[in-house]
Amino acid sequence: MSHKGDNEGKKSSHRTELYASCIPGTCLPIVYHPDYNITFMGLEKLHPFDAGKWGKVIHFLKEEQFITDGNIVEACEATEEDLLVVHSKRYLNRLKWSLVVATITEIPPLMFLPNFLVQRKVLRPLRTQTGGTIMAGKLAVDRGWAINVGGGFHHCSSDRGGGFCAYADITLAIKFLFERVEGISRATIIDLDAHQGNGHERDFLDDKRVFIMDMYNRYIYPGDGYAKRAIKRKVELDWGTEDSEYLQKVELHSEGALNEVRPDIIVYNAGTDILDGDPLGGLSISPQGIVKRDEIVFRAARRRGIPILMVTSGGYQKKTARIIADSILNLHQQGLIGAEVLEGEGSSSLVTNMMCSPGSVGSKFTAV
C-alpha cells in the first residue's frame, strides 16, 4: 500500500483517547493499570493462567526500585470505537453472551453469570490491556521502545477469539500505527510464545506490509494450518526443546527476519510459556534462557534503530511474573531500555517527540 493511501486513512480516523494523552518525558514507556488483573470469586483459578501476574511484575519492578507509581504509563481501556478498527460489530456483539466469553476464556462457570458481571470482571481487564498495547505502540515509535506489561492476545482475530484471547490487541496496535502515524507503513511481528499466533496471522494473511516470524511448539494448540500461510519465517519446535538449540534459533531467525525486511516497528510477543514445566507450552527453557531470549530480540532491534513494542502474552506458572521482571531489569542493565535509550538509536522522533499518561500508577486448556 502506498504512503498516499496510508495518509488518506489517517485523515479519516476516529478520535481516540489512546493516542490523545500527552505523556511527559519523565515517564518510562512501560504501560500498566491495576485493572489488568482478573479477580472474581476465585473463578479465574479455574484456568491455569495466572490472572494476577501483571500486578506481580509491577510489584517486583518496584521492589528493585526500577519503577515507581509516578514514572510508568497508566493504560486506558479500549472503547468499542477503538475495537471496531479491527473487530466486526457482530463479533463484539457476540461477547455480550456469557457462553461465548466462557468458551473463549475456557472458564466454563462464566456461562452462568449475568453478562454485565462478565463484562466488568473479565472483559474490562482484557480491554484495558488491549488499550495498553495500542498506547505502547505509539510510545515505541516516540521513544524507541515500549513494554505493555499485559497484552499479547495472539489467538484472537477480527472475528473470533480463543485461548483466553478476546481482543486482537496486536492487530489493533499495528492498524492504529498504520492509520495514524506518519512513516509507519511496515511492521514485523516476532512471536516467541510457545503457541502459534494464529489470530494476528489470520488478520494479516494478505497484507504485504506485515512480516510475521513465528516460533512455536509444532504439536500444541492451535495447529491452525490456514493461518500458517501468513507466516513468512516459520520455526516449528519439538517437545522439550532446551536453551542451547532454542537461543541459537531465536538469534538466527530474528536476525534473518529483520535482514529480510526492514520494518518501521517491531511487535515482540514475549510469551513465557516456553518455561520448563509449563503445563501448556511443552518446551524446556530455563528462566535464564527467557531473559537471554528477550535480550537477543531487543539487541537486534536496537542495533538497527528499529522501535520495538513488547507484550507479555502467555505463561502459566506462578514464577513467570518474577522472570518477566528479571528480564525487564536485564534489558535495562544491558542499556537496551531506559531513559538513556532516547538519545541512542531509534525512530527519528525519539527526542523531538518527548511525550505520562492520562494518569500514572504505579491439558484441556489451550493458550495465550
C-alpha positions, -999 to +999 in steps of 0.1 A: +000+000+000+013+034-009+021+061+016-005+082-001-032+056+007-020+054+043-022+092+047-057+093+034-067+067+060-050+088+087-072+117+080-105+098+085-095+080+117-119+083+147-109+103+178-094+081+204-081+087+240-054+061+234-034+085+213-047+117+228-027+119+261+004+140+265+030+117+281+059+135+299+094+125+292+098+116+329+077+085+323+092+053+312+073+038+283+061+009+305+023+006+303+001-009+331-031-005+350-042-023+382-074-032+362-053-057+342-056-082+369-086-105+369-101-115+403-137-127+406-148-151+433-119-174+425-133-183+391-100-171+375-083-200+392-102-225+370-078-217+342-040-223+346-033-187+335-021-166+365-047-138+361-028-116+386+007-119+371+007-084+356+004-068+390+031-091+404+055-080+376+050-043+386+055-052+423+088-069+416+100-039+395+091-015+423+109-037+448+140-033+426+134+005+425+133+004+387+099+020+386+076+040+408+038+048+407+048+081+391+071+071+363+051+045+343+022+050+319-014+042+330-033+022+304-067+033+292-095+009+283-101+005+246-136+017+237-159+000+213-150+025+186-113+017+191-120-021+189-141-016+157-108-006+139-102-043+136-132-062+151-166-067+134-196-054+152-210-089+150-180-103+169-183-076+196-220-083+200-213-120+205-192-111+235-224-099+252-233-136+256-216-151+287-215-185+270-193-171+242-169-155+268-168-187+288-157-206+257-130-180+247-116-178+282-120-215+289-137-208+322-170-227+319-188-213+350-188-179+334-217-191+312-240-190+343-232-154+352-250-123+341-231-107+312-228-073+330-206-091+356-186-109+329-181-075+311-169-058+343-148-086+358-133-103+328-137-084+296-129-049+310-095-061+322-088-075+287-100-043+271-077-023+293-047-045+284-057-041+248-058-003+252-023-006+268-009-024+238-023+003+214-008+030+236+025+012+238+027+010+200+027+048+198+051+051+227+075+027+210+077+049+179+081+080+201+107+065+225+124+037+206+109+010+229+078+003+250+066-026+271+030-034+278+031-055+310+000-072+297-015-080+263-002-104+236-036-119+228-023-136+197-051-162+192-078-135+186-085-123+151-110-098+139-140-121+140-131-148+165-115-153+199-100-183+217-072-195+240-080-168+266-078-141+239-109-120+234-095-089+217-069-087+189-045-063+206-015-070+183-035-064+151-051-033+167-017-018+177-004-022+142-035-010+124-036+021+147+000+029+137-006+024+100-036+047+101-023+074+124+015+077+125+034+091+096+063+070+084+049+037+098+040+015+068+058-018+075+057-039+107+074-071+117+058-094+144+083-116+162+061-141+181+080-162+205+052-175+227+051-213+228+019-214+208+013-204+172-001-168+169-030-177+146-050-146+154-027-119+140-018-143+112-054-146+101-057-108+103-026-101+082-028-131+058-030-109+027-013-078+040+022-074+025+030-046+049+033-071+078+061-097+081+055-125+106+081-146+123+065-173+145+085-198+166+063-223+184+058-259+196+045-276+165+025-302+185+002-280+206-028-256+202-039-241+179-024-260+149-041-236+126-029-246+091-049-218+073-032-191+095+002-206+089+001-193+053+007-158+067+040-168+084+070-155+064+095-172+088+082-203+104+102-221+131+085-252+144+099-267+176+098-302+191+087-312+226+112-304+252+134-280+232+161-267+255+181-235+259+210-241+236+190-250+205+163-225+213+185-195+217+205-203+186+173-204+166+160-172+182+191-153+172+194-169+137+158-162+128+152-129+144+183-115+127+172-132+095+137-118+096+150-082+102+176-086+075+150-098+050+126-069+056+134-037+075+102-027+093+093+006+108+081-011+140+087-045+157+059-061+178+075-087+200+052-112+216+073-124+245+053-153+260+069-171+290+050-203+284+082-217+269+095-221+305+104-257+316+075-272+334+048-250+318+016-271+317+007-260+282+039-249+264+057-283+263+092-267+260+121-268+284+136-233+285+152-221+317+145-187+334+179-176+323+171-187+287+140-165+287+160-135+299+186-141+272+159-145+245+144-111+253+179-096+252+186-111+218+154-096+203+159-062+218+196-061+208+186-069+172+161-041+172+185-016+189+214-024+165+192-014+136+175+015+153+140+000+149+114+008+175+102-022+195+069-029+213+069-059+237+038-076+251+040-104+277+014-129+263+012-165+278+029-180+308+012-205+331+034-208+362+034-186+392+071-179+388+067-163+353+060-129+368+094-129+385+111-140+352+093-112+333+105-086+359+140-100+358+141-098+320+130-062+320+157-054+346+183-072+325+172-051+294+179-020+315+212-033+328+223-040+292+214-005+281+187-017+258+158+001+276+157+031+299+156+069+296+191+069+281+179+049+251+160+080+240+193+096+229+205+064+212+193+048+181+156+046+172+129+064+152+136+100+142+110+113+166+127+098+197+140+130+212+119+156+194+086+140+204+092+135+242+057+128+251+029+103+311-003+091+306-039+102+313-026+095+348+003+075+363+002+045+386+024+029+399-042-301+294-078-292+283-067-256+283-052-241+252-032-209+255-025-173+253 
